[in-house]
Amino acid sequence: MSAKPDLNTGKLVWSGEHWINGISIGDSTEPSGWFSQYSIRYSEAGEGNALQLVIPEKDICCICTDNRKVGEWIADGFFSKSSILTPDVPLVDAAFRREGSTNSNPAWVVDWDGHQVVARWNVTEPPVIAYGPFREGIEFFTMLFFTMDSTIELDGSPIEGKPYLRDIWKPSIGGDRSSSVFALSESMIETTADGDR
């Protein structure tokens, strides 16, 4: 008899991609540049992109979006719980486009209010593929592409800094891992009250 896939009866909360590019100067774990973008393909708020952008040296701190409903939903449900907090920052309209490919220097280019930010990742290692519970009541399927080689440019000028190691992954997939990572085919599922899938 051939194997069959397990059916998950939980509630799909969102599915899409999460692109993070965090860089810092020297041994600091305070980012000199922070780019955290959700590209949502399914959610109760619809489809769209939402970017949490922090560049302290340039006094940049905002949430960019091409769908305000998605932007507000991500800001309230996800950015508000981020390790990089940006309470009460403005939500600004923006245009998003991809460059490159997953296998060769992927980049996101975001334009807003006369500014442009470009975040690039150079990934040479295979992805970490994970599925199952990440915390009580929440399961994920994700493919995580970590890199210690990423850059952020603002208005054509590079922001100083390099990726740094973070310990936030220890409870789930283990280890200290890079602050620069993108997750493809990511799906968040709420399990049923009794824990059944």
Backbone bond lengths (Angstrom), bond angles and torsions (degrees), N, CA, C in turn:
res aa  C-N    CA-C-N  psi(-1)  N-CA   C-N-CA  omega(-1)  CA-C   N-CA-C  phi
1 M - - - 1.453 - - 1.531 108.74 -
2 S 1.322 117.51 135.05 1.462 121.06 -179.26 1.524 110.45 -76.84
3 A 1.320 115.91 150.79 1.461 121.46 178.39 1.524 109.93 -69.16
4 K 1.320 115.43 151.11 1.459 120.69 178.42 1.527 108.69 -123.71
5 P 1.334 117.55 150.52 1.463 119.47 178.59 1.520 110.70 -71.61
6 D 1.342 115.67 151.51 1.455 120.93 171.60 1.524 108.98 -74.57
7 L 1.331 115.28 139.57 1.460 120.03 175.10 1.521 109.19 -94.12
8 N 1.314 115.79 133.19 1.461 121.30 179.14 1.525 107.67 -103.24
9 T 1.324 116.62 118.66 1.464 120.73 -176.93 1.524 112.38 -95.96
10 G 1.339 116.57 10.46 1.459 119.92 177.75 1.524 111.84 -72.17
11 K 1.321 115.79 178.24 1.465 122.06 -178.96 1.526 109.57 -95.73
12 L 1.319 116.83 123.30 1.453 121.39 175.57 1.529 108.91 -73.41
13 V 1.335 116.45 117.95 1.465 121.86 -179.02 1.522 110.46 -88.33
14 W 1.318 116.05 -49.15 1.460 119.74 176.20 1.511 110.17 -157.48
15 S 1.320 114.51 157.88 1.456 121.19 175.91 1.523 108.15 -144.46
16 G 1.318 115.68 139.87 1.450 119.73 -179.22 1.509 111.48 164.69
17 E 1.313 116.64 -134.74 1.460 123.03 -178.35 1.523 109.49 -135.50
18 H 1.337 115.82 152.27 1.465 121.31 173.44 1.523 107.74 -132.21
19 W 1.324 115.71 118.68 1.465 123.06 -177.73 1.521 108.98 -110.76
20 I 1.339 117.10 120.01 1.461 122.04 179.83 1.524 109.22 -122.48
21 N 1.314 115.44 129.76 1.463 122.00 175.66 1.521 106.36 -132.49
22 G 1.323 115.81 101.20 1.453 121.31 178.53 1.515 109.84 -113.83
23 I 1.328 116.99 126.23 1.459 120.84 178.52 1.523 109.36 -127.95
24 S 1.336 115.56 151.85 1.456 120.56 177.66 1.523 109.10 -143.71
25 I 1.334 115.48 167.99 1.460 121.93 -177.12 1.520 109.14 -102.19
26 G 1.332 116.72 130.07 1.457 121.45 178.14 1.511 112.18 62.96
27 D 1.333 116.86 -133.60 1.460 122.01 -178.47 1.527 113.12 -92.83
28 S 1.317 117.03 5.42 1.457 120.40 -177.79 1.526 111.02 -68.85
29 T 1.321 116.31 144.21 1.464 121.14 171.54 1.531 111.00 -105.21
30 E 1.346 116.17 8.22 1.457 120.89 171.89 1.525 107.23 -90.29
31 P 1.317 117.38 120.51 1.461 118.56 -171.79 1.526 113.71 -67.65
32 S 1.332 114.76 137.38 1.468 120.94 168.31 1.522 109.54 -83.69
33 G 1.329 115.41 -19.34 1.454 122.20 174.16 1.514 109.54 -150.91
34 W 1.320 116.39 133.66 1.464 121.58 -179.29 1.519 108.80 -135.96
35 F 1.340 115.26 119.24 1.461 123.61 -178.16 1.521 106.52 -127.62
36 S 1.324 117.15 109.15 1.468 122.03 -178.92 1.525 107.91 -128.05
37 Q 1.322 115.85 106.26 1.467 121.32 -173.44 1.519 111.89 -120.79
38 Y 1.318 115.15 126.23 1.458 121.74 169.96 1.531 108.60 -96.55
39 S 1.321 115.27 128.69 1.464 121.21 171.68 1.525 106.55 -110.99
40 I 1.305 115.69 100.06 1.460 122.48 -170.40 1.524 110.57 -90.64
41 R 1.328 115.23 127.88 1.467 120.96 175.74 1.521 111.66 -103.58
42 Y 1.342 116.68 -25.00 1.465 120.89 177.27 1.522 108.31 -146.60
43 S 1.320 116.29 132.11 1.467 122.56 172.66 1.519 107.83 -171.21
44 E 1.319 115.98 169.04 1.468 119.45 176.87 1.529 110.91 -66.17
45 A 1.333 116.87 -19.71 1.468 121.12 179.93 1.518 112.30 -91.29
46 G 1.338 117.61 -4.89 1.446 121.05 -178.83 1.515 112.17 100.53
47 E 1.320 116.67 -155.80 1.460 123.58 -178.96 1.517 110.59 -106.72
48 G 1.321 115.47 155.24 1.450 119.23 175.31 1.513 112.17 153.11
49 N 1.327 115.40 -177.91 1.456 123.15 -179.01 1.519 110.35 -117.41
50 A 1.324 115.52 144.63 1.464 121.86 174.66 1.519 107.94 -140.54
51 L 1.325 116.92 126.42 1.457 123.63 -175.70 1.519 110.54 -120.55
52 Q 1.327 115.73 124.64 1.461 122.28 169.75 1.530 106.76 -93.72
53 L 1.333 116.55 113.00 1.458 121.52 -174.14 1.524 110.08 -120.64
54 V 1.343 115.55 125.30 1.458 121.48 178.71 1.527 108.27 -134.52
55 I 1.327 115.97 119.34 1.463 122.55 173.90 1.525 106.63 -133.57
56 P 1.341 117.43 89.99 1.474 120.54 -171.72 1.528 114.00 -56.48
57 E 1.343 117.58 -42.61 1.464 120.97 -176.37 1.519 111.87 -58.64
58 K 1.335 116.67 -31.97 1.467 121.69 -177.88 1.526 112.30 -100.17
59 D 1.324 116.04 7.14 1.466 121.59 -179.55 1.532 111.45 56.87
60 I 1.333 115.29 39.56 1.464 122.10 177.79 1.519 108.57 -103.49
61 C 1.303 116.42 122.97 1.465 122.26 175.86 1.522 107.41 -155.97
62 C 1.337 115.98 105.74 1.459 119.83 -175.30 1.518 110.01 -159.96
63 I 1.316 115.02 170.69 1.457 122.45 171.29 1.526 107.01 -119.52
64 C 1.328 115.00 118.09 1.465 121.73 -179.78 1.529 109.10 -97.38
65 T 1.319 116.80 144.08 1.462 119.62 178.90 1.525 111.22 -153.55
66 D 1.329 115.18 153.07 1.467 120.31 172.32 1.526 111.28 -108.82
67 N 1.319 116.14 8.42 1.468 122.36 175.05 1.524 106.31 -151.32
68 R 1.320 117.19 104.38 1.468 120.20 -172.10 1.525 112.93 -60.11
69 K 1.319 117.07 -33.80 1.460 119.11 178.43 1.525 110.19 -64.04
70 V 1.331 116.85 -43.75 1.461 121.46 176.58 1.524 110.30 -65.58
71 G 1.325 117.32 -43.64 1.454 121.27 179.55 1.513 112.71 -57.87
72 E 1.330 116.74 -45.13 1.469 120.71 178.77 1.525 110.87 -66.68
73 W 1.327 116.76 -39.49 1.469 121.15 -178.94 1.527 111.02 -65.18
74 I 1.329 116.90 -44.42 1.465 120.94 178.65 1.531 110.34 -68.29
75 A 1.318 117.60 -41.89 1.467 120.72 179.74 1.523 111.00 -59.80
76 D 1.333 116.70 -45.36 1.461 120.93 -177.74 1.526 112.35 -72.21
77 G 1.335 116.68 -41.32 1.453 119.78 -171.64 1.509 115.71 -92.85
78 F 1.342 117.89 -20.02 1.467 120.48 -172.11 1.522 112.85 -129.16
79 F 1.334 118.55 -54.44 1.457 119.34 -179.75 1.526 111.86 -63.76
80 S 1.325 117.11 -29.68 1.467 120.35 179.24 1.522 112.41 -67.41
81 K 1.354 117.10 -16.35 1.463 122.12 179.98 1.532 111.78 -110.69
82 S 1.320 116.48 6.53 1.462 121.12 -177.87 1.528 110.65 -68.71
83 S 1.328 115.67 156.86 1.469 119.53 173.82 1.530 110.69 -70.41
84 I 1.321 117.04 -18.48 1.465 122.79 172.76 1.522 106.47 -106.74
85 L 1.318 116.61 105.56 1.462 120.65 -173.51 1.524 110.90 -92.20
86 T 1.332 115.17 137.42 1.467 121.78 179.65 1.532 109.10 -136.34
87 P 1.320 117.72 63.42 1.474 119.04 -177.97 1.529 111.49 -69.21
88 D 1.317 114.54 144.22 1.472 121.60 173.46 1.523 113.98 62.12
89 V 1.340 117.51 25.44 1.469 118.64 176.69 1.523 109.14 -84.72
90 P 1.322 116.86 155.87 1.470 118.55 -178.98 1.525 112.53 -70.04
91 L 1.320 114.83 148.31 1.459 122.70 172.03 1.522 106.53 -100.22
92 V 1.330 116.00 118.94 1.465 119.85 -173.36 1.523 110.73 -119.73
93 D 1.331 116.01 145.76 1.453 121.37 177.55 1.527 109.56 -73.23
94 A 1.328 116.14 138.79 1.461 120.69 -175.64 1.515 110.62 -147.71
95 A 1.336 115.37 162.15 1.467 123.11 173.89 1.523 108.04 -112.83
96 F 1.341 116.54 134.26 1.463 123.37 -175.80 1.520 109.28 -118.73
97 R 1.332 115.94 140.27 1.462 119.18 171.37 1.525 109.92 -149.67
98 R 1.322 115.60 148.47 1.461 123.02 177.65 1.516 110.32 -93.52
99 E 1.337 115.17 147.73 1.453 121.84 171.39 1.521 108.29 -131.26
100 G 1.343 115.89 160.44 1.452 120.21 179.42 1.521 111.06 68.65
101 S 1.332 114.96 -161.55 1.453 120.29 177.73 1.523 108.77 -139.59
102 T 1.316 116.48 166.07 1.461 120.45 -178.97 1.517 111.22 -55.57
103 N 1.325 117.02 -36.72 1.457 121.56 -176.99 1.525 113.69 -84.11
104 S 1.332 117.81 -9.33 1.455 119.50 -174.85 1.519 111.27 -147.59
105 N 1.336 115.38 92.58 1.464 122.18 173.80 1.528 114.31 49.84
106 P 1.318 118.37 59.92 1.460 119.23 176.20 1.527 110.65 -64.07
107 A 1.306 115.01 149.41 1.461 120.45 179.80 1.515 109.94 -145.69
108 W 1.325 115.51 151.54 1.457 122.43 167.87 1.520 107.74 -114.61
109 V 1.318 115.42 134.68 1.460 123.05 176.80 1.527 107.29 -116.40
110 V 1.333 115.78 123.32 1.461 120.45 -176.16 1.526 108.51 -126.27
111 D 1.346 115.75 126.64 1.462 122.04 179.32 1.521 109.87 -113.64
112 W 1.348 116.28 133.83 1.460 121.23 177.35 1.532 109.31 -158.22
113 D 1.302 117.03 140.82 1.473 123.69 171.96 1.520 113.53 44.55
114 G 1.327 117.65 42.05 1.458 120.60 178.56 1.514 114.61 80.74
115 H 1.334 117.69 3.78 1.462 122.46 178.60 1.530 110.02 -112.12
116 Q 1.325 114.72 158.38 1.457 120.68 173.52 1.525 108.92 -139.45
117 V 1.313 116.32 130.36 1.459 121.56 173.96 1.526 108.19 -116.71
118 V 1.328 115.57 138.54 1.463 122.18 178.26 1.527 107.64 -125.21
119 A 1.312 116.46 120.89 1.465 122.05 177.04 1.519 108.31 -113.13
120 R 1.351 115.92 130.48 1.468 121.15 -178.16 1.524 110.44 -127.10
121 W 1.320 115.08 146.78 1.463 123.12 178.09 1.521 108.55 -127.53
122 N 1.329 117.29 136.08 1.461 121.67 173.18 1.524 107.40 -117.13
123 V 1.321 116.33 103.38 1.464 121.57 -174.85 1.523 109.40 -106.25
124 T 1.327 115.89 128.32 1.464 120.37 179.74 1.526 112.23 -119.22
125 E 1.332 117.66 -11.13 1.457 121.57 -178.13 1.528 110.08 -100.34
126 P 1.345 118.05 152.92 1.462 119.87 176.28 1.527 110.68 -66.71
127 P 1.328 117.23 158.24 1.460 119.90 -177.75 1.522 112.72 -72.13
128 V 1.335 114.14 156.41 1.459 121.75 167.17 1.527 106.40 -88.46
129 I 1.335 116.75 119.02 1.466 121.07 -179.43 1.520 108.12 -102.31
130 A 1.320 116.43 123.45 1.466 120.05 -175.65 1.520 109.91 -138.32
131 Y 1.340 115.36 144.27 1.456 120.18 174.02 1.516 108.85 -152.48
132 G 1.320 114.09 151.14 1.462 119.85 -178.60 1.522 110.86 119.79
133 P 1.351 117.00 -165.45 1.463 120.44 -175.45 1.528 112.40 -69.44
134 F 1.333 115.49 129.93 1.458 121.57 172.95 1.524 110.19 -103.58
135 R 1.310 116.50 -25.31 1.465 123.25 170.92 1.519 106.85 -160.63
136 E 1.322 116.83 171.40 1.464 120.10 -174.87 1.527 110.78 -59.19
137 G 1.323 114.90 126.32 1.459 120.95 176.99 1.511 115.33 84.11
138 I 1.345 117.46 -2.58 1.459 121.13 -177.00 1.519 110.22 -129.87
139 E 1.320 116.46 129.44 1.453 122.29 173.47 1.525 109.11 -120.36
140 F 1.321 114.94 152.40 1.458 121.40 177.24 1.516 109.94 -131.82
141 F 1.307 115.15 150.89 1.458 121.76 157.16 1.514 105.42 -116.44
142 T 1.335 117.93 131.86 1.447 119.82 -177.53 1.517 111.57 -156.48
143 M 1.315 115.38 153.94 1.467 123.01 171.53 1.522 106.61 -122.91
144 L 1.325 116.87 112.26 1.460 122.89 -170.94 1.528 110.58 -104.17
145 F 1.329 116.29 119.70 1.459 122.53 178.90 1.535 108.25 -105.37
146 F 1.321 116.60 100.58 1.462 121.82 -179.56 1.526 110.38 -89.74
147 T 1.338 115.99 148.69 1.455 120.41 175.86 1.522 110.50 -151.23
148 M 1.323 115.86 148.38 1.461 121.64 171.42 1.528 109.84 -104.78
149 D 1.329 116.35 20.82 1.459 122.38 -179.20 1.527 108.44 -134.55
150 S 1.319 116.07 94.79 1.466 120.56 178.41 1.522 109.14 -148.73
151 T 1.327 115.49 159.20 1.463 120.54 -178.38 1.518 110.18 -140.35
152 I 1.332 114.39 158.22 1.461 122.25 173.30 1.521 107.43 -132.00
153 E 1.331 116.32 132.29 1.457 121.93 174.91 1.520 108.83 -120.68
154 L 1.334 115.87 140.40 1.455 121.55 174.68 1.521 108.59 -121.37
155 D 1.322 115.78 121.40 1.461 122.22 179.14 1.528 111.91 51.46
156 G 1.328 115.76 40.86 1.450 121.60 175.54 1.509 115.76 86.77
157 S 1.337 118.29 -5.23 1.468 121.35 -179.33 1.521 110.55 -111.18
158 P 1.348 118.14 134.19 1.466 120.13 179.91 1.524 111.71 -69.42
159 I 1.318 115.12 143.46 1.466 121.71 173.25 1.530 107.25 -90.77
160 E 1.327 116.42 130.41 1.457 120.65 -177.96 1.523 110.52 -65.94
161 G 1.323 116.08 138.60 1.458 120.47 175.82 1.516 112.58 139.14
162 K 1.330 113.79 163.10 1.455 122.47 178.03 1.527 109.05 -136.01
163 P 1.345 117.42 159.47 1.471 119.05 175.37 1.524 111.60 -57.96
164 Y 1.324 115.08 153.91 1.459 122.03 -178.38 1.519 108.92 -134.11
165 L 1.323 116.67 163.73 1.460 120.55 -178.27 1.522 110.67 -84.45
166 R 1.351 115.28 141.30 1.466 122.30 178.11 1.529 109.07 -127.05
167 D 1.333 115.87 149.62 1.466 120.16 -178.06 1.525 112.89 -100.90
168 I 1.335 117.38 10.84 1.463 120.09 -175.43 1.521 113.34 -68.31
169 W 1.334 116.69 -15.49 1.469 120.67 -176.77 1.525 112.97 -88.43
170 K 1.329 117.44 -8.86 1.467 119.80 -175.20 1.532 113.74 -56.42
171 P 1.346 119.40 -43.37 1.474 118.45 -178.03 1.526 114.28 -69.12
172 S 1.325 117.80 -20.18 1.470 119.57 -175.47 1.530 111.47 -106.45
173 I 1.331 118.03 -75.65 1.468 119.78 -176.12 1.523 112.75 -100.34
174 G 1.349 116.69 -4.64 1.458 120.87 174.21 1.514 114.29 86.57
175 G 1.330 114.98 151.56 1.456 122.32 172.06 1.510 114.97 85.92
176 D 1.329 114.58 162.97 1.458 121.74 168.20 1.521 107.33 -83.72
177 R 1.319 115.97 130.05 1.461 119.16 -175.03 1.525 110.51 -134.52
178 S 1.312 114.97 165.10 1.452 121.69 -171.89 1.528 112.77 -63.14
179 S 1.323 113.94 149.73 1.468 121.37 174.28 1.525 111.58 -76.56
180 S 1.328 117.09 -7.07 1.462 120.92 178.29 1.525 109.29 -115.19
181 V 1.317 115.59 118.44 1.458 121.68 -174.16 1.524 108.64 -159.47
182 F 1.312 116.85 146.58 1.456 117.79 168.34 1.522 109.41 -127.24
183 A 1.323 114.18 143.79 1.460 122.29 -177.23 1.520 108.64 -112.85
184 L 1.322 116.18 121.15 1.457 121.45 178.73 1.520 110.12 -104.86
185 S 1.324 115.47 153.68 1.474 121.81 179.57 1.521 111.58 52.89
186 E 1.316 116.50 34.00 1.471 119.60 -176.87 1.530 109.59 -79.06
187 S 1.315 115.37 134.35 1.459 121.49 179.20 1.515 109.27 -137.29
188 M 1.339 115.57 130.09 1.462 122.23 179.21 1.522 109.10 -106.39
189 I 1.328 115.71 127.74 1.461 121.76 -175.14 1.522 109.37 -125.47
190 E 1.315 116.57 129.11 1.463 121.36 172.45 1.522 108.06 -87.43
191 T 1.323 116.65 125.38 1.454 120.20 178.70 1.520 109.79 -80.37
192 T 1.324 116.14 164.95 1.458 120.87 -179.63 1.521 110.32 -70.30
193 A 1.318 116.41 164.07 1.454 122.06 -174.19 1.524 112.85 -58.49
194 D 1.336 117.23 -34.66 1.458 120.09 -178.30 1.521 112.31 -88.19
195 G 1.338 115.88 5.22 1.455 119.33 176.66 1.512 114.59 87.82
196 D 1.338 116.98 -3.95 1.457 118.98 178.90 1.509 110.75 -70.27
197 R 1.307 115.85 147.28 1.457 121.12 174.41 1.506 108.49 -93.28
